[in-house]
């Protein structure tokens, strides 16, 4: 988004201003039907590979090249089309989502009356009417609602997933304009900042002219109704549109996220460069050799093959360049054009499997896994560091009030009653808390004297200091009267953006101080049945830096009080009175139990004090510049000299299977770091309970470092301890302040300590610090792949920073989910996501990439070799149609299907043996060695194809039974046929998981090649000026020798590969290969013993037995023994099979092996 | 390959049972529990281990060795005789002809080469001419033809394709057939005589039909059809290729072998893959079941020496060969099969032994545990 004019947009109320069109230029990645083709083409050709092929295509058009432009034009067209379709589809989905909002009918005030129009026609400055349960068509500044005080409720579920009701306000001056006619007479100017994506920030001001007097009012997010949000509990509102269409915050948030590139893509680009080098080398070599040959006239221009006039006359240098380009074109297929499109398709289609996975589906919340970007699928298999948030990620984020400390006395909640510590309440009817609560409620009403003043004040503070909403929908209507008639005293439901607040408000209700609701500017609570109204003067919202929130209220007696609650570190320093020390001890005790603690305090204002507070608040809120800084300043001015009331302890349950998941990740070689905002003790106790820290671990601490030098000293001490004691596992605890010290000067030392610790816990972390830690690890010399997982807005920065960001669909809104690459409902799903899906995607894409380069080396090297036999005249070996279709038709589908369905190991095994993940770590399948192996294999296969055919035909004998001869096209076709078969079978050798689709495309591809060739060669093609291929294929197939040659060449190519695979499997098996054996049928699982031939599986069982017997190593009894041998890492396990072979249940096997798998 | 189909078990998912209770109106987002979506498609999962490939090794070995022997024997039974008549050496009978060469020689230069057959050639004998160092696969050469003209298209006859340059027109008249390939048609005439022991020389009947691909002769190459059935009239207004002595409609007296469908032309037009090639020239058919086609004895090859090869250091050969079902003499296939088969078999045995030892050692070690 660019803004050409000044940063402030001027709007006139009541009439449209011609100022706005053209004022902003929209530059988001949106296509329309009109600009789709040019814009998409431009985007695509910015990609280096596509650009390269475009150049090749243009070269072919310009100069006389051996292949027709079609050979590279058609694949390029295909690739561009497929990518365009994919991008068009994704854009269409966005459009569709947009149109739901865009096409909706909207009422706009125009020329004194309500006019219906479509929401896309809403212009900046229009006054829009929105009725209950409608969505807002644009970002509106609220002018008035049907309520006198000008408030309305909205939900922003579609924007950030927060389902709670939020109250938004109109400025009092406009709130009275509740009808169209009144609005028409309204004179006002709205000024606002330029459009910005942040949903929670808005700065503006409104100047209303009332009877010639101009009143300026600040506008903030609480005045802004966001497009896409929904009006609730309010009959209708009027608002003026300030950002419409592409400028609305919702649209800005659709902006293409920063592109993350996976490690596979990076190595793919490296390979591309290497191949580009090979290509250039081959082209240069060919050109030089061509000129070496041409120096003699008898080769350059023999009598039978004279040059044309044009060739004779053109300049030498031009000739040289055009020769070089021609060779470049001839060999250009070595860089596979279809690689990108296949990779795109694989990623796009493959990513569906994550969403479809039942194991990643959470029944309770009806959430399935969500893929926001398919570019990083394979990165899931490469993770080395996991950074996880604690609250809501490791824990349920389902808060339960447990304990509190009031004025230095510790209380526990037992059956809805606050009981001072030490007093045990063994009420027998714990099963019916509801009834008890009702009962208690009544007794408490009578015995409110039980509560001392402090306690009551504390409870009131807790029940007033929050931003909880009540859903009115449930309070009116017949259902409620029914409920109340039935005596169910639970008519209200609280909606809160923070679960802590909800838990606290619910807790005070149980204690007898009920929050009834806030209508308008009043908050109403019922203290033991007695209703009290507090006027809400100000809310000092929570923010992560301040780590506290406050409300300023006017009590029924007229007193002005500030209630504040927040983290103990942000309250204690400002507390002036109250039992600070005792409370501090209690808070620490709570934290040790793993409870989340909040400290509550209050401050009473004198009238003068309040006036100043009010004035300064107002000033800060209306400021147009640096509003946030000024607000923060004012807040800290207000929130001081506090009177400590007490502290609360809220329990957050661990999610299920967190311990197992963390353990699995650790076995997979992944280091888990917990980053949390919680305090040290809480974090450590949760870490211990979730298995992140073991009891046996030596826990090192780097906390409360005050100075730089002290921090360095401590770091050195820790490093020394780790060196001295390297047998035991170490865990490290760091807190936010120490971390920032450590990062400032001693990054390397800190990294060194961190890397040798098996578990690291960072507590008291600010959101940006989380991102910093992630970046620190990400950019360390080894460049490990990092994964961040979290559920809240405070995790967004780290999710965006990490290589892979995972959002938990939790209770803290959807911001994390929106900014993540993948979203899951529960932490435990991470294990399957990484160990199974990551593994699958990685092996799939890695083999896909290697295979693609391999098959194109096979394809083009014979072409290169042929030049040595045709005077480097750039004669193609294959026909143009074959050149074109090789990558598109003949060899494309098997590898695509492979890359969608391949599974090296059964998902169960992958999950039960996390160590298998190590086999693919560090981009193992795409490192230099496998790459070299594949490339050399490609070259050697190409040599076998070419020279196999050469020896067969080059002996210049007839290959046909009638003595007739073949020509050059038959030779090329023979090489091509052998190549298509070999390349397809090579993939078949790599395939471990043969579904019917693999069979279909593998054999189908070969069959298609034959059918196509028969068809292609069976017709005299009109419009083609050469008929080179006419009946060539049929003649080739009619030759017996050709068939024998095809078979022997294919076998010769693949045979060494099979031998190598077998030898490696036996001599140096990877753990993946071992687990394949376990997984397979028992009959095949005892392959290392020749005795196992007796299982009857092998057609050569008799031979095996023969050898066994002749060597008398294996008596018959052993051969037919009922033992099934399983091959594990170090030893064989003997498990008596149930009944005789062939088919003991694999599950028995799995469970047995799982027990033993821990050993290795 | 061992292992079999394993329809994967249901993984403990019971569809329907887990859905949100009572949510009849609310559509659950629960993914479908289908084998496809859960990546549980039934699949065959072969593992390449010694056990699975050993049988394959043995099968390949046992199949390939006999095949190879068969191919080798077949190839060895083929009789083949090559005679180089280039005449670059002064001792060669064709030395004189090769020296005084020019395309438009009026009196043909004829030379004779004598040779003898130690063994008779049974069944049909195929007569080839062979050229070396002749790059029929040069790109400029390969594309220098007009298939549409050769297919009898009248437009192309008068207006040949630009690819034919510089052999497209001569003196403003289109060349038929145009292009470098046609222009360089091999024009030596070979005749074979059998020297009877009694001194008489009998010419051996050479059949010139059946030397080109059937589809080329009948579909791909066609004479242009005009109002007149006379080829001479149809080719009126075209020029003969520069190097030819006769125009295309005078290639042969037989109308079925004249013009574009002349088989010598068709054979030549199928460009060879490599610079050393041979092309089928004539067929000597077996005419009696008792006597061999070419009996033992002395023969004379009479060459009307027209085709110059000295300028590019080429060689010319005449080849006589019998044919089996697999074509001419080609020992390579047989040797390749025997080699690969033996290696397979050998590796199979080695693997078997290694695995027997390896397997029994490790399993006996386990038994003691």
Interface residues (C-beta under 8 A of the other chain):
Chain A: X66 X298 X299 X302 X303 X304 X305 X306 X307 X308 X309 X310 X311 X352 X353 X355 X356 X357 X358 X359 X361 X363 X366 X367 X368 X840 X869 X870 X871 X873 X874 X875 X876 X901 X903 X906 X907 X908 X948 X950 X951 X952 X953 X954 X955 X956 X957 X958 X959 X960 X961 X962 X963 X964 X965 X966 X967 X968 X970 X971 X972 X989 X992 X993 X994 X995 X996 X997 X998 X1020 X1025 X1026 X1027 X1028 X1030 X1031 X1034 X1035 X1039 X1040 X1041 X1044 X1045 X1048 X1051 X1052 X1055 X1058 X1059 X1061 X1062 X1065 X1066 X1073 X1076 X1077 X1079 X1080 X1081 X1083 X1084 X1087 X1088 X1089 X1090 X1091 X1092 X1093 X1097 X1098 X1099 X1100 X1103 X1104 X1107 X1108 X1111 X1113 X1114 X1125 X1131 X1132 X1134 X1146 X1147
Chain B: X2 X3 X4 X6 X8 X9 X11 X13 X18 X19 X20 X23 X26 X28 X29 X30 X31 X32 X33 X37 X38 X39 X41 X42 X43 X44 X45 X46 X47 X48 X49 X50 X51 X52 X53 X54 X55 X56 X58 X60 X64 X67 X71 X124 X126 X128 X130 X134 X135 X136 X137 X138 X139 X140 X141 X142 X143 X144 X145 X146 X147 X148 X151 X161 X163 X165 X166 X167 X180 X183 X184 X210 X211 X212 X213 X215 X216 X219 X220 X267 X270 X271 X272 X273 X274 X275 X276 X277 X278 X279 X280 X283 X308 X311 X312 X313 X321 X323 X324 X325 X326 X327 X328 X329 X330 X332 X333 X336 X337 X340 X343 X344 X347 X351 X352 X353 X355 X356 X358 X359 X360 X362 X363 X366 X369
